[in-house]
């Protein structure tokens, strides 16, 4: 009986951090649904419930400043964020030149992505994107949205590039 109880406790203790990691990411992003007060911490706390509760949500958003932060970073129910939106627009307008520059690991479009995503090291950005070229541009039919997602994922995981560091 003691062994069974010890095994059960150990299983719970080890399972909680793994589940928490997945749920934490989802919690930070939010559901994307919000009321008249807009996105931000207030929408995370009060949701899209109509009525006077939206006054509390708006007050929370304004007092804490979470709405501005959420819009910039894409957290707190605020959608994709400025980095993702800027990168998406850039990919749509410059896909061919971007593909060439990523394949070489350098070029003007790499420099532009470095600025758009607030990265610290353009050379590291170029090297990371070049290393992941076949993932970013899996085929000619890869959508601009998928290219954007792959670029953002690469920049997020490549710590030496120092991306998403708005001050």
C-alpha positions in Angstrom: 0.0 0.0 0.0 2.8 2.4 0.9 4.6 1.7 -2.3 1.4 2.3 -4.4 0.8 5.6 -2.6 4.5 6.7 -3.1 4.3 5.9 -6.8 1.0 7.8 -7.2 2.4 10.8 -5.4 5.6 10.7 -7.5 3.5 10.5 -10.7 1.4 13.5 -9.8 4.5 15.5 -8.8 6.2 14.8 -12.1 3.1 15.2 -14.3 2.1 18.7 -12.9 5.1 20.6 -14.3 4.7 19.1 -17.8 1.0 20.0 -17.9 1.7 23.4 -16.4 4.2 24.3 -19.1 1.5 23.7 -21.8 -1.2 25.5 -19.9 1.0 28.4 -19.0 1.7 29.2 -22.6 -2.1 29.0 -23.4 -2.9 31.2 -20.3 -0.4 33.9 -21.3 -1.9 34.1 -24.8 -5.5 34.0 -23.6 -8.6 32.9 -25.5 -8.8 35.8 -27.8 -12.3 36.7 -26.6 -12.9 40.0 -24.8 -15.6 42.5 -24.1 -16.0 46.2 -24.6 -12.9 46.9 -22.5 -10.7 45.3 -25.1 -7.8 42.9 -24.6 -5.4 43.0 -21.6 -5.3 41.7 -18.0 -8.9 42.9 -17.5 -10.1 40.6 -20.3 -8.2 37.7 -18.8 -9.8 38.3 -15.4 -13.3 39.3 -16.4 -13.7 37.8 -19.9 -16.3 38.9 -22.4 -19.1 39.1 -19.8 -21.3 42.1 -20.8 -22.3 44.9 -18.5 -20.8 46.9 -15.8 -18.0 44.3 -15.2 -16.4 45.7 -18.4 -15.7 48.9 -16.4 -13.6 46.9 -14.0 -11.9 45.2 -16.9 -11.1 48.6 -18.5 -9.9 50.0 -15.2 -7.6 47.0 -14.8 -6.2 47.3 -18.3 -5.5 51.0 -17.8 -4.1 50.8 -14.3 -1.7 48.0 -14.9 -0.8 49.0 -18.5 -1.4 45.4 -19.6 -3.3 46.4 -22.7 -0.4 48.2 -24.3 2.0 45.4 -23.4 -0.4 42.8 -24.7 -0.9 44.5 -28.0 2.9 44.7 -28.5 3.7 41.2 -27.5 0.6 39.3 -28.5 -0.3 38.2 -25.0 -3.3 38.9 -22.7 -5.9 38.1 -25.4 -4.5 40.7 -27.7 -3.8 38.6 -30.8 -0.6 38.0 -32.7 1.3 41.1 -31.6 3.3 43.7 -33.4 6.3 41.4 -34.1 4.1 38.8 -35.8 2.1 41.4 -37.7 5.2 43.2 -38.9 6.9 40.0 -39.9 3.7 38.8 -41.8 3.5 42.1 -43.7 7.2 41.9 -44.6 7.0 38.3 -45.8 4.0 39.1 -48.0 5.7 42.1 -49.6 9.2 40.6 -49.9 8.9 36.8 -50.1 11.2 36.2 -53.1 14.0 38.5 -51.9 13.6 37.1 -48.4 14.0 33.5 -49.6 17.2 34.4 -51.5 18.7 36.3 -48.5 17.7 33.5 -46.0 19.4 30.9 -48.3 22.6 33.0 -48.2 22.3 33.9 -44.5 22.7 37.6 -45.2 21.2 40.5 -47.1 18.9 43.5 -46.7 15.8 41.5 -45.9 17.7 39.8 -43.0 18.6 43.3 -41.7 15.0 44.4 -42.0 13.7 41.3 -40.1 16.3 42.0 -37.5 14.8 45.5 -37.0 11.2 44.4 -37.2 11.7 41.8 -34.5 13.9 43.9 -32.3 16.8 41.5 -32.6 20.3 42.4 -31.3 22.5 40.6 -33.8 21.8 40.5 -37.5 24.5 38.0 -38.2 23.0 35.6 -35.7 19.5 36.1 -37.2 20.9 35.4 -40.7 22.8 32.2 -39.5 19.7 30.9 -37.6 17.4 31.5 -40.6 19.8 30.0 -43.0 20.2 26.9 -40.9 16.4 26.5 -40.9 15.8 27.4 -44.6 14.2 24.1 -45.5 11.8 24.3 -42.6 10.9 28.0 -43.3 10.4 27.4 -47.1 9.4 23.8 -47.0 8.1 24.1 -50.6 7.1 26.7 -53.2 3.5 26.1 -52.0 4.3 27.0 -48.4 1.9 29.8 -47.4 3.1 33.2 -46.3 1.5 32.5 -42.9 3.5 29.3 -42.5 6.7 31.1 -43.6 6.0 33.8 -41.0 5.3 31.2 -38.2 8.5 29.4 -39.0 10.6 32.6 -39.0 9.1 33.7 -35.7 9.7 30.3 -34.2 13.3 30.3 -35.4 13.9 33.8 -33.9 12.3 32.8 -30.6 14.4 29.7 -30.2 17.7 31.3 -31.3 18.7 33.1 -28.1 22.0 34.4 -29.6 20.0 36.7 -31.9 18.4 38.4 -28.9 15.0 39.0 -30.6 11.8 40.5 -29.2 13.7 42.9 -26.9 11.7 46.1 -27.2 12.8 48.6 -24.6 
